[in-house]
Amino acid sequence: MPIAASADHAVVGIIANPVSARDIRRVIANASNLAIADRVNIVLRVLTALASLGVSRVLMMPDKGGIRAMLLRHLRREHNLHHRFPEVEFLAMDPSSTVDDTFMAARMMRAAGVKAIVVLGGDGTHRAVVRECSDIPIAGLSTGTNNAFPEMRESTICALAVGLYATGRIAPEVALAPNKLLEVSINEGQRHDVALVDAVISTERFTGARALWKTESLAAIYLAFADPQAIGLSAVGGLLQPVGRRDPGGLAIQLSAEPSMCRVVLDAPIAPGMVRPVGIAHWEAMPAGREFAVVQGSGVVALDGERELAFDRGDRVRITLRENAFPTVDVARCMQTAAAQGLFRHSSP
């Protein structure tokens, strides 16, 4: 099939978080963050790859962090040089420079009928997108502090896979992969949220600095998957008892700062450049659909590394693993299929 096949007016969304990787963990661990110019360059590579497959329109989340302004300057300059890009339309919303921007942009993209959403951010940004539109396939690019969920890939290849799916060259049953998530419910759903990688129980009572990094305040970790190569609190499970993102079930871990209560002490990379000892009291498999009751009397539930839900004594906190909860674009499978089917080949003139 020639690469210029009809795209049937495929529309793709792009949500680029301008402030990911700027939390306290980056400061204390001497880790750098991604400059706005670098984020814009990633977006430009995504746009170029999408255009090569005939994607004619892209919806983007606006921002006040500088991505929109710099990107528009680049697009005007590239247009004058006759370079080919999709039409880029920024959503009609007033950005607040909070996670609410991502929530709103995801909802608007879903309503506009995008085929997929390319997400630039860390675990928290991806979680926010999935929370609002779990039926729209996403493709993640790592630009956050902890990037356990988005896999490290060159943005050009990621965008080519998205374009192959969005334009119908590769069918959904081949292009998409199912993913697990964790549902967190307080008092039978009066408050609820989701996590894509980990839900962590902290003994601290206030959200404060949202990023979680003090291991002595942690009571439990619930994991949808646990990769031994990951950075973040999911690394605890990854180094203890790995669980793949396509494997059934997850992992529940009870922690303790008391040496007498620990079965093992694990040195884990909980943030870039930060390896800390974590006392493990107990761990067990977490089957899908089974509720796990949080035994800590009061504290905060951190979702994918950020404190989100405070609870007090008397509150009933339950965590449940759900399988087949949302789709992602399977980049490796898309590119392998495209190679096998010759989707990037042209006939000789």
Secondary structure, 3 states (H helix, E strand, C coil): CCCCCCCCCCEEEEEECCCCCCCHHHHHCCCCCCCHHHHHHHHHHHHHHHHHCCCCEEEECCCCCCHHHHHHHHHHHHHHCCCCCCEEEECCCCCCCCHHHHHHHHHHHHHHCCCEEEEEECHHHHHHHHHHCCCCCEEEEECCCCCCCCCCCCHHHHHHHHHHHHCCCCCHHHHEEEEEEEEEEECCCCEEEEECCEEEEECCCCCCCCECCCHHHEEEEEECCECCCCCCCHHHHHHHCCECCCCCCEEEEEECCCHHHCCEEEEEEEECCEEEEEEEEEEEEECCCCEEECCCCCEEEEECCEEEEEECCCCCEEEEEEEEEEEEECHHHHHHHHHHHCCCCCCCC
